[in-house]
Amino acid sequence: MSSRINGLASDVYGGITNNTITDNYGHYPDNLGDPYNYWYDDNGNATGAQNREFFADNFAVNVTGYQAPSESALKYFPTATVSMEELIGNAAGKIR
């Protein structure tokens, strides 16, 4: 996996698995401080960063126009990606 192309998938899988499954692209303790509670809190509860990252990564793909991450997202998260693209497209249409 190339981090640039599959960064979105790496970030989301890292968030779901607390960086057990990742392509070295994501959010790690060494760059977020201690205690490390980005994906899960001290009690093991998801912090909500997982869904925020999926949105942020998809939004970045749409803003930059670099489509390779979008293709990767469609491969690994087809339903969520289509839903996100519809949501972003609808929102963009309302501000134009």
C-alpha positions, 0 to 999 in steps of 0.5 A, a space after each residue: 500500500 502506498 501511504 499517499 494513495 491509501 492514506 484514507 484507508 490506513 487512517 480509518 483502519 488505524 482508528 478502528 483498530 487503534 493502529 493495529 492495522 495501518 499503512 504507517 499513515 495516521 495518528 500515532 502517540 509520538 505526534 499527539 502527546 501523552 496520554 494517547 487517547 486519540 482513537 480510544 479513551 482510557 476506558 476503551 471507548 471510541 472517541 469519535 475521531 474515527 468518523 471525523 477522520 473519514 469525513 476529513 479525509 474524504 473532504 480533502 480528496 474532494 477539495 484537492 481533486 487528487 482522486 487516487 485516495 477516493 478510488 482506495 476509499 471506494 475499494 475499502 469502504 464502498 457504501 460509506 464513500 458513496 454516501 459521503 460523496 453525496 453528502 459533500 456534493 449536496 452541501 457544495 451545491 447549496 453554497 454555490 
